[in-house]
Amino acid sequence: RAACYQARDSYYSCLDALAAAKQDSVALDPAQPPRSCTKARRHFKDECRQSWVNHFDRAYIERRRLQRVLASTESTQSR
């Protein structure tokens, strides 16, 4: 379980770093990793059960969606 969590954190950190570098508020699709994150994705899938990978992907998408909504709300309220 610890190896799975470590692989998960490494993979999503890679996605977050790319999103931050691009200043992009669009959530990256975790199931379709960018080239620079494919090795981390493969390691994540090797270390975790498929049902966990699916769960973590959905949770990541939801977290990114919530971040976009909150950022949008903050920018609207500051006007």
N, C-alpha and C positions, 0 to 999 in steps of 0.2 A: 504494500500500500504506500509506503513512504517513497519508494522508487517511482511509483505512478504519480504521486503528487509533485515530486521534484521535476519529472518530465513534463507534466502539465504546466507547472509554473514557468519553466524554461520556454516552452512553446508560446504561451500567451504573452510572456514578456517580449518575445521576438515580434509578435504581431503588434503589441502596444507601441514598441519602439518604432516600428515602421509607420504606424498611424500618426504618432507624434512628429516624426521627421517630415512627414508629408503635410502636416497641419491639416489633416483630413478628418472631418467629423463623420464620414461615412464608415460604418463598421465593416471591417474586413470579414469575409466569409471564412471562418476557421476551418471548414472542411476543404477549402480550396486555397492552400497556403501559397504565398508568394515564393518565388524561387529561393530567396535567402532563408526561408523558414522551413523548407521541405525536410531537411535533416532532423530538425527539432520535432516536426510533425510525425515523422516516421518513428522516432524514438518514443514519443508520446503514445502512439498506437501500439508499439511493441510492449510497452510497460503496463498499459492499462487495458482492462476488459473493454470490449466494444461498447457495451451498454454504458460504461463510465465515460468513454470518449464522447458518445452522443449526448449524455447528460451535461458534461462540462462544456461542450460546444454550444448547447442551447443556453446554458447559464451565461457564457461569455457574450453571446449575441444579445441577451436580455440586459446584461450589465452595460454594454456599449449603447444600446438603445436608450436606456435610462439616463446615461451620461449626456447623450445628445439632447434629450428632452429637458433635462435640468439646465444645460448650457443655453438652450433656446429660451427657456423661461427666464433665466437671469438676464439675458440680453434684451428681452422684451420689457422686463420690469425696470431696467436701467434707463429706458427712454423717457 
